[in-house]
Amino acid sequence: MHADEITAPDTREEITSFPNYPGYIRAWTVFKRRGFSASCGAVWRQDIETTLNKFLKTEPPQDIRVLSIGPGNGTMDEPLIDTLSNMTTSKVVYCAIDPDSAYLQEFRELAASRSDDWKNIEIEFRVESMEEYSDVWDKCEKKDKFNLIFASYVIYHFRDAKATLVKMNEMLENNGIMYFKIVSGGWSKLMAYWNKFYYDSSCKINRHSPELVKSMILDVMPNAKLQVLDRNADVDITECFEEGSENGKLMLDFLMQMKDFKSVASPERRDQLIQFLKDECCEAKGDRIMLSCTDQHVYFIK
Ligand SMILES: C[S@@+](CC[C@H](N)C(=O)[O-])C[C@H]1O[C@@H](n2cnc3c(N)ncnc32)[C@H](O)[C@@H]1O
């Protein structure tokens, strides 16, 4: 067992975490707009293009099969799909599964707007969690495997991350690529601190540290030669410390994983966490308070 894993009995305060509420996706969007968009911008485009061109080897005219887990509105997937459509004329079967139908609908609209560019990409949208999709896959007689499995900022939402990783490994073709994006840097420092006080028994959010994510992957896939890439993406969270800012409130709720964090947390815990966020996880740049986030890419070839 990894040192970060929590063992019973759990004496922390049980909460209903923010992903259980509709505002969660809006908060993630604000967070990206305040700087985390670097994680889905030009650098990400370059990184995924380099990796896929180097490692994704299939014999034409063989189809390329991709499983994207929790793509949300598809902004993180867009550069990946662009790369695939540029690198091959073979058919790309792109299976996008996300339990949030409204968010996935935005991805559908994005795909429709890019249909002229993505002629060889066949996207199958499924409103399902990974757990539900795994059950469906298990029952299929012909178990089609994937050449690429992409999971960006989603491992925190699996009910049982290790069990899901086992399933993901089973779904991956030999020579296929497993690609995760995870939280690291000052943001994960906050997550570790938060973890001492709260937990969500519905497991809509698990605050796994980057070390724990990697050790879980290696537990399940001991031969995986993990490649790790750190990309800095500082987020301007000054508004979190300003009274009356709607976007600040959303970002604070997102970081603390609690809807209406400021009124729901006890005053003592609230002040303690906000102080920790400001002093230990952020840097002042002029009059701005920047959360030092690292967009960590963890991937391997099976
Ligand atoms: C933080 S968002 C990340 C969205 C996108 N991958 C990105 O990087 O911008 C997490 C996504 O995971 C989805 N999700 C939550 N629980 C899930 C599960 N059990 N299986 C698959 N996706 C899940 C959410 O609906 C949401 O779209």
Ligand as a Chemical Component Dictionary entry (heavy atoms), coordinates in Angstrom:
data_LIG
# 
_chem_comp.id                   LIG 
_chem_comp.type                 NON-POLYMER 
_chem_comp.pdbx_formal_charge   0 
_chem_comp.three_letter_code    LIG 
# 
loop_
_chem_comp_atom.comp_id 
_chem_comp_atom.atom_id 
_chem_comp_atom.alt_atom_id 
_chem_comp_atom.type_symbol 
_chem_comp_atom.charge 
_chem_comp_atom.model_Cartn_x 
_chem_comp_atom.model_Cartn_y 
_chem_comp_atom.model_Cartn_z 
_chem_comp_atom.pdbx_ordinal 
LIG C1  C1  C 0  -12.121 17.479 -14.860 1  
LIG S1  S1  S 1  -13.133 16.962 -16.162 2  
LIG C2  C2  C 0  -11.922 16.647 -17.440 3  
LIG C3  C3  C 0  -12.508 16.838 -18.822 4  
LIG C4  C4  C 0  -11.501 16.675 -19.968 5  
LIG N1  N1  N 0  -10.945 15.335 -20.003 6  
LIG C5  C5  C 0  -10.406 17.697 -19.835 7  
LIG O1  O1  O 0  -9.250  17.311 -19.579 8  
LIG O2  O2  O -1 -10.708 18.885 -19.978 9  
LIG C6  C6  C 0  -13.566 15.311 -15.680 10 
LIG C7  C7  C 0  -14.481 14.617 -16.691 11 
LIG O3  O3  O 0  -14.647 13.260 -16.296 12 
LIG C8  C8  C 0  -16.020 12.907 -16.450 13 
LIG N2  N2  N 0  -16.279 11.779 -15.531 14 
LIG C9  C9  C 0  -16.660 11.831 -14.241 15 
LIG N3  N3  N 0  -16.781 10.591 -13.729 16 
LIG C10 C10 C 0  -16.446 9.729  -14.725 17 
LIG C11 C11 C 0  -16.379 8.297  -14.831 18 
LIG N4  N4  N 0  -16.667 7.521  -13.779 19 
LIG N5  N5  N 0  -16.026 7.760  -16.018 20 
LIG C12 C12 C 0  -15.738 8.547  -17.081 21 
LIG N6  N6  N 0  -15.779 9.898  -17.041 22 
LIG C13 C13 C 0  -16.124 10.491 -15.880 23 
LIG C14 C14 C 0  -16.752 14.197 -16.099 24 
LIG O4  O4  O 0  -18.077 14.192 -16.572 25 
LIG C15 C15 C 0  -15.873 15.227 -16.785 26 
LIG O5  O5  O 0  -16.211 15.400 -18.129 27 
# 
loop_
_chem_comp_bond.comp_id 
_chem_comp_bond.atom_id_1 
_chem_comp_bond.atom_id_2 
_chem_comp_bond.value_order 
_chem_comp_bond.pdbx_ordinal 
LIG C1  S1  SING 1  
LIG S1  C2  SING 2  
LIG S1  C6  SING 3  
LIG C2  C3  SING 4  
LIG C3  C4  SING 5  
LIG C4  N1  SING 6  
LIG C4  C5  SING 7  
LIG C5  O1  DOUB 8  
LIG C5  O2  SING 9  
LIG C6  C7  SING 10 
LIG C7  O3  SING 11 
LIG C7  C15 SING 12 
LIG O3  C8  SING 13 
LIG C8  N2  SING 14 
LIG C8  C14 SING 15 
LIG N2  C9  SING 16 
LIG N2  C13 SING 17 
LIG C9  N3  DOUB 18 
LIG N3  C10 SING 19 
LIG C10 C11 SING 20 
LIG C10 C13 DOUB 21 
LIG C11 N4  SING 22 
LIG C11 N5  DOUB 23 
LIG N5  C12 SING 24 
LIG C12 N6  DOUB 25 
LIG N6  C13 SING 26 
LIG C14 O4  SING 27 
LIG C14 C15 SING 28 
LIG C15 O5  SING 29 
# 
